[in-house]
């Protein structure tokens, strides 16, 4: 974007007046009201009123320019079709008055894009990044379009106009040029030769422009191809690196899973061995219990037989008592009663002491057994077992 010097020509001043005609009318009305109400009294009233009018006008112009400072240089172009006219070159700029006063800073405008609506005729193009309108118009008529400058903070808009006339005769009264039509055949031939020469120059310029555009297209195509290749290589490297990273993570997870499986198998095997040991111990205890039960059954059978014998003896003794001396029989019964428990007690206690498996017993059972034997019950399981084994 260009920033021309703040020197306004007569056309710029006239355009400024035309664009702000309503503002000028409003300022004139306000100035008339100030003068009519005698706001500034005294000999210098005229100067104050004029200063107020200029201040209001300047303020309104500043507000209007600040609201939309986008301008084009030039905003209007008159072009003669099919002649060797200069290439139309319209360049956007921010109003120099706003930039010099510091209201707008061009360096703060980033990501600027330009749009043109409606599109102009074939031959005129606008660069969306710079906003420059250039080319040779090929259609006759008055082409007016609105240019919008969009940036991060908002947008500005302005109008540009290109008028294309078919002949120089149409251009002369509008441009104010002193150019008379040919009066003789020689002048006409000269004009025709000049026209042909300008057409040839235009063709040469078009060819040069086409070659420049083709070379620029080839250059940009090669640049884009190189960038695409670089991006493709970078993407391949990134993809390869990502694949290697994920493969490493998968290997680590597989190793971890294998390690957990090994730990689980070893734990299961150890628990299986422990279970088998406990099962064998339980089987041994069960066999010992069965032997003990068999012994108890045998003992109960022997005790039952002895009780039957004793019962027969008692019956015989009662029969004897009924017929014989009472004192001798009573003494014999007392001696037999005294001798029987002495013989049976050790036989019942000894196998119970030998059959205790202190290791497989719980702490509660060990405490109860220690209390029965009159031993201390404090301490852990190992200490209680050592006391029971020592007793």
C-alpha positions in Angstrom: 0.0 0.0 0.0 1.4 3.4 -1.0 1.3 6.6 1.1 1.4 9.6 -1.3 2.2 13.1 0.0 -0.6 15.2 1.4 -0.9 17.6 -1.5 -4.5 17.7 -2.8 -5.1 18.9 -6.4 -8.2 20.8 -7.5 -9.9 17.5 -8.4 -9.2 16.1 -5.0 -10.7 19.2 -3.4 -13.8 19.1 -5.6 -14.2 15.4 -4.8 -13.8 16.1 -1.1 -16.5 18.8 -1.3 -18.8 16.5 -3.3 -18.3 13.6 -0.8 -19.0 15.8 2.2 -21.7 18.1 0.8 -24.2 17.1 3.5 -21.7 17.7 6.2 -20.9 21.1 4.8 -24.6 22.0 4.7 -25.1 20.9 8.3 -22.0 22.9 9.4 -23.3 25.9 7.6 -26.7 25.6 9.4 -24.9 25.3 12.8 -22.8 28.3 12.0 -25.8 30.3 11.0 -27.5 29.4 14.3 -24.4 30.4 16.3 -24.4 33.8 14.5 -28.1 34.2 14.8 -28.1 33.6 18.6 -25.2 35.9 19.2 -23.2 33.3 21.0 -20.0 35.3 20.4 -20.7 39.0 21.2 -18.3 41.8 20.6 -16.3 43.3 17.8 -14.6 40.0 17.0 -17.8 38.1 16.6 -17.2 37.5 12.9 -13.8 35.9 13.5 -15.2 33.7 16.2 -18.0 32.5 14.0 -15.7 31.8 11.1 -13.3 29.9 13.4 -16.2 27.9 14.8 -17.4 27.1 11.3 -13.9 26.0 10.3 -13.5 24.0 13.5 -16.9 22.2 12.9 -16.0 21.5 9.3 -12.6 20.2 10.1 -14.0 18.1 12.9 -16.6 16.6 10.6 -14.1 15.9 7.9 -11.7 14.3 10.4 -14.5 12.1 11.7 -15.5 11.1 8.1 -11.9 10.4 7.2 -11.2 8.5 10.4 -14.3 6.3 9.8 -13.2 5.4 6.3 -9.7 6.6 5.5 -9.2 4.3 2.4 -8.5 6.2 -0.8 -7.3 5.4 -4.3 -4.9 7.3 -6.4 -6.4 8.1 -8.8 -10.0 7.2 -7.9 -11.2 8.0 -11.5 -9.6 7.0 -14.8 -10.7 8.0 -18.4 -9.6 5.5 -21.0 -9.9 5.4 -24.8 -10.6 1.9 -26.1 -8.3 0.5 -28.8 -5.6 3.1 -28.4 -2.1 3.0 -27.0 -3.2 4.5 -23.7 -1.1 4.1 -20.6 -1.8 1.1 -18.4 -4.4 2.0 -15.8 -2.7 1.8 -12.4 -4.9 2.5 -9.4 -3.2 2.2 -6.0 -4.8 2.2 -2.6 -3.6 4.3 0.3 -4.7 5.4 3.7 -5.5 9.1 3.9 -2.3 10.9 4.6 -4.0 13.4 6.9 -5.1 10.6 9.3 -1.6 9.0 9.2 0.2 12.3 9.9 -2.1 13.2 12.7 -1.5 9.7 14.2 -5.1 8.6 14.2 -4.2 5.6 12.0 -1.0 3.6 11.9 -0.5 1.7 8.6 1.9 -0.8 10.3 -0.9 -2.0 12.5 -2.9 -3.4 9.6 -2.0 -7.1 9.2 -3.6 -9.8 7.1 -5.1 -7.3 4.7 -7.2 -8.6 1.8 -8.9 -6.6 -0.9 -12.2 -7.5 -2.7 -13.9 -5.8 -5.6 -17.6 -5.8 -6.3 -18.9 -5.8 -8.9 -16.0 -7.1 -11.0 -14.9 -4.7 -13.7 -14.8 -5.6 -17.4 -12.3 -7.9 -18.9 -8.8 -6.5 -18.9 -8.9 -4.9 -15.4 -7.7 -7.0 -12.5 -7.1 -6.3 -8.8 -4.4 -7.9 -6.7 -6.2 -9.2 -3.5 -3.0 -8.8 -1.4 -2.0 -5.2 -2.5 -5.4 -3.8 -3.8 -3.7 -2.5 -7.0 -6.1 -2.3 -10.0 -4.3 -2.5 -13.3 -4.8 -3.4 -16.9 -6.3 -2.3 -20.2 -10.2 -2.1 -20.2 -11.8 -3.7 -23.3 -15.4 -2.7 -22.8 -16.9 0.7 -23.4 -18.9 2.2 -20.5 -18.7 3.6 -17.0 -17.5 1.0 -14.6 -18.0 1.8 -10.9 -17.1 -0.7 -8.2 -16.7 -0.8 -4.5 -13.3 -1.9 -3.0 -13.3 -3.4 0.5 -10.1 -3.6 2.5 -10.6 -6.3 5.2 -8.2 -6.7 8.1 -8.2 -8.1 11.6 -9.9 -5.1 13.2 -12.6 -4.5 10.6 -12.9 -3.2 7.1 -12.8 0.0 5.1 -14.5 0.6 1.7 -14.3 3.2 -1.1 -15.5 3.6 -4.7 -13.4 3.6 -7.9 -14.5 4.5 -11.4 -13.2 3.7 -14.8 -14.8 5.3 -17.8 -14.0 3.8 -21.2 -14.8 5.9 -24.4 -14.6 4.6 -27.9 -12.7 7.6 -29.5 -10.5 10.5 -28.6 -13.3 12.9 -29.6 -15.3 11.6 -26.6 -12.3 12.0 -24.4 -11.4 15.6 -25.3 -14.3 17.5 -23.8 -14.1 15.4 -20.6 -10.3 15.6 -20.2 -10.1 19.2 -21.4 -7.5 18.4 -24.0 -7.0 20.7 -27.1 -7.0 18.1 -29.9 -8.6 19.0 -33.2 -9.8 16.4 -35.7 -7.7 15.9 -38.9 -8.6 18.3 -41.7 -6.5 16.9 -44.6 -5.8 13.4 -46.0 -2.2 13.8 -44.9 -3.2 14.4 -41.3 -5.6 11.5 -41.5 -2.9 9.2 -42.8 -0.5 10.4 -40.2 -3.1 9.7 -37.5 -3.7 6.3 -39.0 0.0 5.5 -39.1 0.3 6.7 -35.5 -2.7 4.5 -34.6 -1.1 1.5 -36.3 2.2 2.2 -34.6 0.5 2.4 -31.2 -1.4 -0.8 -32.0 1.9 -2.6 -32.7 3.4 -1.2 -29.5 0.3 -2.4 -27.7 0.7 -5.9 -29.2 4.3 -5.9 -28.2 3.4 -4.9 -24.7 0.7 -7.6 -24.5 3.2 -10.1 -25.7 5.8 -9.0 -23.2 3.1 -9.0 -20.5 2.1 -12.5 -21.5 5.7 -13.7 -21.5 6.2 -12.2 -18.1 3.1 -13.8 -16.8 4.1 -17.2 -18.3 7.6 -17.0 -16.7 6.0 -15.9 -13.4 3.6 -18.8 -13.6 6.4 -21.3 -14.4 8.5 -19.9 -11.5 5.6 -20.1 -9.1 4.8 -23.6 -10.3 8.4 -24.7 -9.7 8.4 -23.0 -6.3 5.2 -24.7 -5.3 6.4 -28.0 -6.6 9.6 -27.7 -4.5 7.6 -26.7 -1.5 5.3 -29.6 -2.0 8.2 -32.0 -2.3 9.7 -30.6 0.9 6.4 -30.9 2.7 6.0 -34.5 1.4 9.5 -35.4 2.7 8.8 -33.7 6.1 5.5 -35.6 6.3 7.2 -38.9 5.5 9.8 -38.3 8.2 7.2 -37.3 10.7 5.1 -40.4 9.8 8.2 -42.7 10.1 9.1 -41.2 13.4 5.6 -41.5 14.7 5.4 -45.1 13.5 8.7 -46.0 15.2 7.6 -44.3 18.4 4.3 -46.3 18.5 6.1 -49.5 17.6 8.5 -48.9 20.6 5.5 -48.3 22.8 3.8 -51.5 21.6 7.0 -53.5 22.2 7.2 -52.1 25.7 3.6 -53.0 26.4 4.1 -56.6 25.0 7.2 -57.0 27.3 5.2 -55.8 30.2 2.3 -58.1 29.4 4.8 -61.1 29.1 6.4 -60.1 32.4 3.0 -60.0 34.1 2.1 -63.3 32.6 5.3 -64.9 33.9 4.7 -63.4 37.4 1.2 -64.7 37.3 2.3 -68.2 36.3 5.0 -68.3 38.9 2.6 -67.1 41.6 0.0 -69.7 40.5 2.7 -72.4 40.6 3.8 -71.4 44.0 0.2 -71.3 45.2 -0.4 -74.7 43.6 2.6 -76.2 45.5 1.4 -74.6 48.7 -2.1 -76.0 48.1 -0.7 -79.5 47.5 1.4 -79.3 50.7 -1.6 -78.2 52.7 -3.7 -80.9 51.0 -1.2 -83.5 51.9 -1.1 -82.2 55.5 -4.8 -82.3 55.7 -4.9 -85.8 54.3 -2.4 -86.9 56.9 -4.4 -85.2 59.7 -7.5 -86.9 58.3 -5.8 -90.3 58.4 -4.6 -89.6 62.0 -8.1 -88.5 63.0 -9.5 -91.7 61.4 -7.0 -93.8 63.4 -7.8 -91.9 66.5 -11.5 -92.5 65.9 -10.9 -96.2 65.4 -8.9 -96.3 68.6 -11.7 -94.5 70.4 -14.3 -96.9 69.0 -12.2 -99.8 70.1 -11.8 -98.2 73.5 -15.5 -97.6 73.7 -16.2 -101.2 72.8 -13.7 -102.4 75.4 -15.2 -100.0 77.9 -18.7 -101.3 77.1 -17.5 -104.9 77.5 -15.9 -104.0 80.8 -19.1 -102.2 81.9 -21.1 -105.3 81.0 -18.7 -107.5 83.0 -18.8 -105.0 85.9 -22.6 -105.0 85.7 -22.7 -108.8 86.0 -20.3 -108.6 88.9 -22.5 -106.0 90.6 -25.5 -108.2 90.1 -23.6 -111.2 91.5 -22.5 -109.0 94.5 -26.0 -107.8 95.1 -27.1 -111.4 95.1 -24.3 -112.2 97.5 -25.2 -109.3 99.7 -28.7 -110.6 99.9 -27.4 -113.9 101.2 -23.9 -113.2 102.8 -22.1 -110.7 105.1 -22.5 -107.1 104.1 -19.2 -105.6 105.4 -16.8 -107.7 103.4 -18.6 -107.3 100.1 -18.8 -103.5 100.6 -15.1 -103.2 101.1 -14.3 -105.3 98.0 -16.6 -102.9 96.0 -14.8 -99.9 97.3 -11.4 -101.3 96.4 -12.6 -102.1 92.9 -14.1 -98.7 92.4 -10.8 -97.0 93.6 -8.6 -99.1 91.4 -10.6 -98.6 88.1 -10.1 -94.8 87.5 -6.4 -95.0 88.3 -5.9 -97.5 85.5 -8.1 -95.6 82.9 -7.0 -92.0 83.2 -3.4 -92.2 81.9 -4.6 -94.3 78.9 -7.0 -91.4 77.8 -4.6 -88.4 78.4 -1.4 -89.7 76.8 -2.7 -90.1 73.2 -4.3 -86.7 73.3 -1.0 -85.0 74.2 0.9 -86.9 71.5 -1.7 -86.1 68.8 -1.6 -82.3 69.0 -0.2 -80.6 65.8 0.6 -77.1 67.2 1.7 -75.7 63.8 -1.7 -76.3 62.1 -3.7 -75.1 65.1 -4.9 -71.5 65.3 -3.8 -69.1 67.9 -7.2 -69.3 69.7 -6.9 -73.1 70.0 -3.3 -72.7 71.3 -4.4 -70.2 73.9 -7.3 -72.5 75.1 -4.8 -75.4 75.3 -2.3 -73.3 77.3 -5.0 -72.2 79.7 -6.0 -75.9 80.2 -2.4 -76.7 81.0 -1.9 -73.7 83.2 0.6 -72.0 81.0 1.0 -68.2 80.1 -1.1 -67.2 77.1 0.7 -63.9 76.2 2.9 -63.4 73.2 2.6 -64.6 69.5 1.8 -68.0 68.2 5.5 -69.1 68.0 6.1 -68.3 71.7 2.9 -70.2 72.8 3.9 -73.2 70.7 7.4 -73.2 72.4 5.7 -73.1 75.8 3.4 -76.0 74.9 6.2 -78.1 73.5 8.3 -77.4 76.6 5.5 -78.6 78.9 
